[in-house]
Amino acid sequence: MKYLNELKEGDRISDVYLCKHKQSAVTKNGKSYENVILQDKTGTMDAKVWDPNNPGIAEFDAMDYVEVVGEVNSFMGALQVNVKRIRVCREGEYNPADYLPVSEKSIDGMFQELLGLIGSIQNSYLKQLLESFFVQDQEFAKAFRNSSAAKAVHHGFVGGLLEHTLSVTKLCDYYCTAYPMLKRDLLLTAAMCHDIGKVKELSAFPTNDYTDDGQFLGHIVMGSQMVAERAAQIPNFPHALLIQVQHCILAHHGKYEYGSPKLPALMEAVALNYADDTDAKMETFKEILNSSAGNLEWLGYNRLFESNLKATRIDF
């Protein structure tokens, strides 16, 4: 099997992939076609079925494992498969483990590092809060370890939520050394809890799609609720401390237009917002570069960065 991250422009493929997404569309000329997202454990790639009525195009749906015959093209700096033939595969023709994108880092190693950071928290209430999620609640811990941080954009793989959370927490830990006014226990607790709502917002792999709770409430609101519920089970948990943790969670996207119910009002909330944004953007850029198949030229305009992106090239 040739994995998606091994493909380059001009390649001809005849392999099995997971159809992560399928949507009918119409060109400007009124011709029907299919937008498809193919997935394996190395990531995803856009695909187009330009002639759905072709006899070689069998009926298939999202979440089917499909054998794809086609050509790899480049469009707006990203690779894309032009599908010539496609069929649904039978059980036994594929190994599901080949189609789940997984963090390149050790999930066990990252989780132990996160537990080490929890062990460094001095405030007994905040430590109990964190342990109630990550140590005592095995069902939550398992879901957290295996969840992605997003349906798309960044860290959209098994272990992605853990990898993102650990990176954000470590950035916040550095901020505390650079800016000693920051309350480390508060900031690190908020960092470790800022995206816990995503275990409810997104369904498990291979679907990894928004749940009804995720669509109606979103991970920010649900994360704040989850923290409040756990704090209520800890005797005498200070209300003032709880609402500061909740505020950091509610404000971690930084702006109303980015989905934050509140704007940062604490120094710790500002730090968390920037740590979250930094890690999300660096991972997104990394994933764009990984999907560019070594292209060192300009990669095309990206809406997230509002810029035409380019890989680093040392030529001096």
Buried (B, 14 or more C-beta within 10 A) or exposed (E): EEBBBEBEBEBEBEBBBBBBBBEEEEEEEEEEBBEBBBBBBBBBBBBBBBBBEEEEBEEBEBBBBBBBBBBBBBEEBBBBBBBBBBBBBEEEEBEEEBBBBBBEBEBEEBBEBBBEBBEEBEBEBBBBBBBBBBBEBEEBBEBBBBBBBBBEEBBBBBBBBBBBBBBBBBBBBEBBEEEEEBBBBBBBBBBBBBBBBBBBBBBBBBEBBBBEBBEEBBBBBBBBBBBBEBBEEBEEBEEEBBBBBBBBBBBBBBEEEEEBBBBBEBBBBBBBBBBBBEBBBEBBBEBBBEBBBEBEEEBBEBEEEEEEBBBEEEEE
